[in-house]
Amino acid sequence: MSTMIATGGQPAEQAAEQAVARPERRPTARTVLMCRPEHFTVVYRINPWMNPAEPTDTGLAVAQWQVLHDTFVGLGYDVQLIDPIEGLPDMVYAANGGFVVGGIAYGAKFTYPERQPEGPAYMEWFREAGFDVREPVEVNEGEGDFLLVGDAILAGTGFRSDSRSHEELAAIFGREVVTLRLVNPSFYHLDTAVAVLDPTPGQEHIAYLPSAFDEASVALLQARFPDAIIVNEADAAVLGLNSFSDGYHVVIASRATDFERQLREHGYHPIGVDLSELLLGGGGVKCCTLELRR
């Protein structure tokens, strides 16, 4: 028998949830770097999502990417573009191209030979755009594994970025770096298992998938973000967490319906887009989006 409150016949549990004070969500300006997927295809396999035997449609990938691009423009973002390079089909996943905070661009040094030429290409773009480029010594895959939350950087390891890159990251940016170990190969980058919803110092808010991490990392996340949104396996499996937020608008995979519900309950405005073709390469909204923080 459920407990009811006296007025309105509303369940007490629901009333308690509504009584929880939610911070007012406010969008803030964003500048992002993207790469049009003119050469996208899947011709090798470096993650569980990729299957070279399954046909890909480059035209459809471009059309879906264009919707994402236009969504960002419609939200008032400053969208910068890097020219795609033939023979680098994964260059569309711009988040892996580096990590940029305070005008400093820490370059990427990719694990797999197939993607290694992307690192110098992105660093050249950063230089031409006026960023202070720091060339990496350690293997890292940029914002795919490094997420700024408040004054700290969450840093993933386990599949792509070497944990030694976390020390390099801390030295370059002078910030606390929190190491998180990924254990599920389907969530091989941190940005597939964690979504930064509000990076504002003092009101940091994230969403994540606990099963993507080892026990120690889950304990760290629970302690640091007790109010985090916990996303279910089904939404994570369509890379729902691979999303991009400006603090109010959250662009997510359109198939991540329960995550969409949770975002609305927490005061955000989710916007669903279909990047199903780019998912064949193991990427989603965030993978296609590198934030440029001057």
N, C-alpha and C positions, 0 to 999 in steps of 0.2 A: 504494500500500500504506500503510494508516494505521498510525501509531505506537501501540503499546499499552504500558501500564505493566505491571509484573510482577504486581501483585496484583489479582485480580478481572477481568482482561481488559478494563479500562475504557480508552477512548481517552484519550490524554494531554491532548488539548485539553479534554475534558470535565472531567478531574481538575483542570486548571489553572483552569477557570472556577469550579469548586466551591471551590477554594482561595482565591479572592478574598474578602477580608474584607468582609462586608456589615454596615452599621450595623444595630443592632436597631431595628426600626420600632415606634414607640409612638404611639398615637392621643392627640390633645390636644383639649380641649373646643373647640367651635365655636359661634358665634352667627351666624345667617344671616337674611337678609330675603328673603321670597318674595312673589309676587303670583299669586293664583289666576286662571287664564286664562278667566274667565267670558265675556269678550268676544272671545276669540281667533278670528281668521279672517284670511284673506289677501285684502285688497281693493286692495292697491297692490304695486308691485315696487321695492324699494330694495336688494335683493341678489340674486345669481344663484339662490338657493334658492327664491325666492318666485315663484309663478305664479298670478295672480288667476283664471285660467281653470280651474285645478284645484280641485275642491271640497274644503273642509275640514270636519271634524267637531268642533265645539266640545265636545260631550259627551265624545268620545274624548280630546280634548286635556286636559280637566279630569280625567278618570279616570287618564290616564297621569301627569299632574302630581301627582295625589294619591298615587300610588305613590312618587314621588320624595320628596314631603313626608313621608310616613309612614316611608320609609327613613331620612331624616335624624332624625326623632323617635326611631326605634328605635335609632339610634346614640348617642342621648343629647344631640343638638344642641339648643340653644335656638333654636327656629324662630319668628321674628317675621313678621307678615303686614302688608302694605300693601293697602288696599282698591283693587280694580280700578276703573277709570273707563271708562264707556261711551264708545266712539269712539276708544279708545287700545288697539287689539288687540295691540300689541307690548309692553304694559306688563308682561306675564308675564316678559319677559327682564330681571329685576331687576338683574342684574349691571351693566347699562348705566346704572343710575340714579345712580351716584356711586362714590366711592372713599373708604373709611373706615379710618383708622389712628389709634390713640391718642386716640380720642374726637373726632377732627376729621373732618368729612364734607365732602369736596370735591365740589361738585355737578356734574352733567352739563349740557352744552350741546350738543344734538344737531345733527347735520349736516342731516338731512332735515326739512322742515316737518312731515311726518306724525307725527314722534316728538317734536318740540320741546316740546309741553305736558307731557311726562313729566318733564322736568327740574325745573320748579317743584313738581310733585306729590311727587316724591321728596324734594326739599329741605324741603318742609313737614313730611313725615313725620320726617325727621331732626331738625328743630327740636323737634317735639313729643316726640320720644324723648330729648331732652336732649343731642344732639350739638352741637358747635361747628361751625356750617355756614359754609363759605366758598363764596360764589357765584362761579362761573367767569367769566372774561373771554374766554378762548379756547375754541374748539370742542373738546370732548372727550366721549367716551362711556363714562366711568367705568371700572369694573373689567373691562369688555369689552376695554379696551386697556391697563389698568394692573394689573400683577401684582406683589405683594410677595414677594420671595425673599430671605431673610436680612435684611440691613439695607438692601438696595437695592430699587429699583422698576424692573422691566422695563416699558418704555412703547412701545406700538405706534403706528405712523403709516403713512400711505400710502393709506388709504381713508376713515377716519372721523375719528379724533382728529388735530387739527392739531399739528405738531411744536412749535409755540409753547406748547402746553399743557404740554409736558414741563418747560419752564422755570418755568411757574406751579406745577406739581406740586412741583418741587424747592424752590422758595421757601416753599411752604406747609408741607411736611413736613420740610424740612431733611435730606433723604436723597439719596444718589446715585441718579440717574435714568439708565438705560441705554436709549438710543433704538434701536429695531429697526424696519426698514422692511419692510412686507408688500407683496408684488408679485402675489399670486394673488387675484383678486376673490372666489373661493369661500371664502377665509379672510380675511375683511375686518376681523375683530377679532383682537387678539392671543390672546384666550382660545380661539379656534378652532384655533390653530396651536401653542400652548404649554400644557402642563399643569404646574402647580406641584405636585409630589408631596410634597416636604418643604421648607417655608420656613425651618426652624430655622437660625439663624446657625451657621456652621461645618460644617453637613452639608446644605447646600442641594442639592436634587435636582429635576430637571425632566424632562419628555419633550417632544419637539417634532418638527415636520415641516420638514426643511430647504428643500424646494422652495417653501414659503410665503414665503421671505425673499430679499432680495437678497444678493449674495455677501458684502458687508461685514458684514451682520447675522449670517449663518451663521458667519463667522469669529469674531465676538464670542461667539456662543453656544458654539462649539467650545472657545474658549480659557477661557471662564468655567465651563463645565459639561462637562468632558471625559468624565464618566461618565453623561451624559444618556442616556435611552432614546430611540432614533430610531424613530419610528412610521412604518409603511408607508402608502402612498397610499390603500389600500382602507379601512383603519381611520380615517384622517383624513377620508375622504369621507363617513363616517357621523357625523362630529363626535365621534370617539372621544376626541380630545384635549380636547374641551370637557367636562372632568370636574372632580370636586371631591374633594379629599383632606384627611384630618385627620392625615396623617402615617403612617397605617397602612391604614385603610379608604379605598379609592378608588372612588367611585361613577362609573361610566362607561356609555357606550352599550353595550347588550347585544350589538350586532352587531360590536363592535370586538374580535374574538376573539384576534387575534395580540397586540394591546396587552394584553389580559387575561393572556395567557401570559407576556409580558415582565414585567408587574407582579408576578406570582407569583414569577418567578425572582429578582426584586429584593427579595423579602421583604414585599411589600404584600399586602393582602387586597382584591382587586377585587370590586365588587358591580355587576352589570349591571342596567340599567333600560331600558325601551323608551319613548323619547320621540319616536317616528317622526312623530306628528302635529305636534308642535311643531317638528320639523325642517323642515316645509314653510314655516315662517317664517324658517328659518335659525338656529335655536337648539337647544341641548341642555342637558345637566345644569348646566354652569357658567353658561350664559346665564340660567338660572332662579334663580341663587343669588348673592346679594350678601353677602360676609362683613362682619360688623360687629365691628370690633376696638376695644374700649374702651381 
